[in-house]
Amino acid sequence: MTHKKHGKGKIIVFGIIFWYPLAGVTYQFLHYLIGLRRLGYDPYYVEDSGRWIYNPETFLFSPDASANVRAVASVLEAHGFAGRWAFRGNYEGGQCYGMTEAQLFQLYREADAFLNVTASQELREEHMACPRRIYVETDPFAVQIKIAEHDQPTLDAVAEHDIHFSYGENLGEPDCSIPVERIRWLPTRQPVVMDLWENPYPPSPQSSYTTITTWHNRGKRVIFRGELYYWTKGREFLKYVKLPLLRAPHFELALEATEKTRGILHRHGWRTVHSLPISRDVDLYRDYILRSRGEFTVAKDQVVRPLSGWFSDRSCCYLAAGRPVITQETGSSKFLPTGKGLFGWRTMDDILAAVDTIESDYEGSCRAAKEIAAEYFGAEKVLGSLMERAGI
């Protein structure tokens, strides 16, 4: 691989799609890669971690990345990134796929910058050759708490980067209770490539408000200043489990859950489908969103209670598909227009009012949703702003 300046330069996007090969995550990074390419950069996708990969079939971690690589590489290459991706298992027995190890090390020396999206790439000496190192945090709260509690590994990890962005757009504001110390967090949000979500389907009268969710997460609860903050969706959905009994449209959850949980949901009028088959296939995932009536979803306690200003990558896809979104308020309504196409809610009454507003002018609500996506989440706009502020 020879060093040839391409447009605005070579940019590495570090991520987690080989590690966690589900469609929602894959689209998250495709939006970055395609958006950067359209801005004139030469983007590469890289994972070079000491973590074993997650196997969505067994729900276990494994050193054998071959199946995950096969699943993801074909998607990257279908979107024009053949020869521009690498997975390197930096652990005993780990292998390098895509670019060779020599090509990867050369890329580190030649790249103008990297974006450490989700901040999941641990940095080593070879990565420090990049002259501009950009930290992009997608889930605010946990890192800020660790910094406030003087957790040295976290302090070291953030210090290895030159500039720090967060999807927590409300960080540092008086109404946000997340502590902001030592690091200047710059607000950013999810980029979305609009034409990936062109929607040919007028929804049928039987279409549902849907979402694709992980019902239960383990090990991410945080105690801060004597309070327990949760990181799981099921706890929040159950607070509003009566919703389908109160309004006529159908509501559906794509999830993996116990039969007991499904029974509770079904008794309250929810439809359910298994999320894993949808999430393992980028086309099925996209089609599921396109055929939905809209999205109704909750958010995790860690971004809701402290008013982080966070917004969901998946909800951006619904908006780009021209599907209205009803989402739990995190403080994001300070930065995004709500009331038509997008609704932030705090109470059941807010949810019911949002459904009524959408159903009273469904086509107008769909147009508004798409307009919000283009104006506030369009990849070229979001990434253009990020890269300009990063000095790239």
Buried (B, 14 or more C-beta within 10 A) or exposed (E): EEEEEBEBBBBBBBBBBBBBBBBBBBBBBBBBBBBBBBBEBBBBBBBBBEBBBBBBEEEEEBEBBEBBBEBBBEBBBEBEBEEBBBBBBBEEEBEBBBBEEEBBBBBBEBBBBBBBBBBBBBBEEBBEBBEBBBBBBBBBBBBBBBBBEEEEEBBEBBEBBBBBBBBBBBBBBEEBBBBBEEBEBBBBBBBBBBEBBEBEEEBEEEBBBBBBBBBBEEEBEBEBEEEEBBBBBBBBBBEBBEBBEEBEBBBBBBBBBEEEBBEBBEEBBBBBBEBBEBBBBBEEBBEBBBBBBBBBBBBBBBBBBBBBBBBBBBBBBBBBBBBBBBBBBBBBBBEBEBEBBBBBBEEEEBBBBBBEBBBEEBEBBBBBBBBBBBEBBBBBBBBBBBBEBBEB
